[in-house]
Amino acid sequence: MTETEDVTSTVAGDGKAHEAVIDEALRLIDSGLSELMHRELVSTDEVSDLLLDVRMLLTAAELAAASGVPAEPVGA
């Protein structure tokens, strides 16, 4: 449903990387909401896909920060 970009490949602990992850999560949410707003009915699969994309992005950033190792790309 959504497309993500790799924002976790920079060194962990970098404030700019943290901001980039949050910006990407907000972009995903805004994009998903704008797509869903034009429709009367939305399937639960589409909503769960959007939430899973955001969760995956935030989890990958958290794991990268905890391990100190750059994360793999989040999605394509």
C-alpha positions as CSV (number, residue, x, y, z in Angstrom):
1,M,0.0,0.0,0.0
2,T,2.7,2.4,0.9
3,E,6.3,3.0,-0.1
4,T,9.0,3.7,2.4
5,E,12.6,4.9,2.0
6,D,15.6,3.9,4.0
7,V,16.1,6.5,6.7
8,T,17.9,4.3,9.3
9,S,21.2,3.7,7.5
10,T,23.0,6.5,9.2
11,V,25.0,6.1,12.4
12,A,22.8,5.4,15.4
13,G,22.5,8.2,18.0
14,D,22.6,10.9,15.3
15,G,19.8,13.4,16.0
16,K,19.3,14.0,12.3
17,A,18.6,10.2,11.8
18,H,16.0,10.3,14.6
19,E,14.3,13.3,12.9
20,A,14.4,11.6,9.6
21,V,12.7,8.5,11.0
22,I,10.0,10.6,12.5
23,D,9.6,12.6,9.3
24,E,9.2,9.4,7.3
25,A,6.7,8.0,9.7
26,L,4.7,11.2,9.5
27,R,4.9,11.2,5.7
28,L,3.6,7.6,5.7
29,I,0.7,8.6,7.9
30,D,-0.2,11.7,5.9
31,S,0.0,9.8,2.6
32,G,-2.1,7.0,3.9
33,L,-4.7,9.3,5.4
34,S,-5.0,11.4,2.2
35,E,-5.6,8.2,0.2
36,L,-8.2,6.9,2.6
37,M,-10.0,10.3,3.0
38,H,-11.4,10.1,-0.6
39,R,-13.2,6.9,0.1
40,E,-16.4,6.1,1.9
41,L,-15.3,2.5,2.9
42,V,-11.8,1.4,3.8
43,S,-10.8,-2.2,4.4
44,T,-9.2,-3.2,7.6
45,D,-6.4,-4.7,5.5
46,E,-5.5,-1.3,4.2
47,V,-5.5,0.3,7.6
48,S,-3.5,-2.5,9.1
49,D,-1.0,-2.2,6.3
50,L,-0.5,1.5,7.0
51,L,-0.1,0.9,10.7
52,L,2.4,-2.0,10.1
53,D,4.5,0.2,7.8
54,V,4.8,2.9,10.4
55,R,5.5,0.3,13.2
56,M,8.2,-1.4,11.0
57,L,9.8,2.0,10.4
58,L,9.9,2.9,14.0
59,T,11.0,-0.5,15.2
60,A,13.9,-0.7,12.7
61,A,15.1,2.7,13.9
62,E,14.8,1.7,17.6
63,L,16.8,-1.6,16.9
64,A,19.5,0.3,15.0
65,A,19.9,2.8,17.8
66,A,20.1,0.0,20.4
67,S,22.6,-2.1,18.6
68,G,24.7,0.8,17.2
69,V,24.6,-1.0,13.8
70,P,23.0,0.7,10.8
71,A,19.7,-1.0,9.9
72,E,18.8,-2.5,6.6
73,P,16.4,-0.6,4.3
74,V,12.9,-0.5,5.7
75,G,11.1,-1.3,2.5
76,A,10.7,-0.6,-1.1
